[in-house]
């Protein structure tokens, strides 16, 4: 099935660590296609956070990190800050769809 | 500085048509594959369509046969012609550049530059 599954929401207090999972299948992450992560704040353009599973673009704080194993990937955010509140999406390529696939998105709330 | 600016959104009746444009600046437009991604209010991001540097086009199943993506490299512009619009096409539409740097152009990879979006509302 061509779906990337993310938890609808996660939360944490300032300074804490949270993780967001992204579970795929054999037609996407499981085949070996890379996973990328975006941060989407209300009213703004999505912003690339992690590319190629674990690489941070310049300007992205090292509080953000990514990993991938098997048919899943994870985004970890340490030292939570209020400005981290927003929606986070994983993305990969799906060979069954023949196109890009986004996860359903995870809303991060900083308590 | 690299920029993508979408335009052309608006209110259209079901069954109607709309043409979105995306003006690119700050990079050599002809060197990158380009994408349209949309977000229905309250929902997640959805990939809509892509066009390669050579003009090959790709569509999601939800828009194939109704939408047409095109590009005009001389004008550094990307377009999305949307026909037979439905209420479920109501969304913010984003133009996005796919990563390609020098000889490193993996294809179907990540989008490193996004526009701020243009809103399409399909309603009677």
Interface residues (C-beta under 8 A of the other chain):
Chain A: X33 X34 X36 X38 X40 X44 X45 X46 X47 X48 X51 X52 X57 X87 X89 X91 X93 X97 X98 X99 X100 X101 X102 X103 X104 X105
Chain B: X35 X37 X39 X44 X45 X46 X47 X50 X58 X59 X60 X61 X94 X96 X99 X106 X108 X109 X110 X111 X112 X114 X115 X116 X117
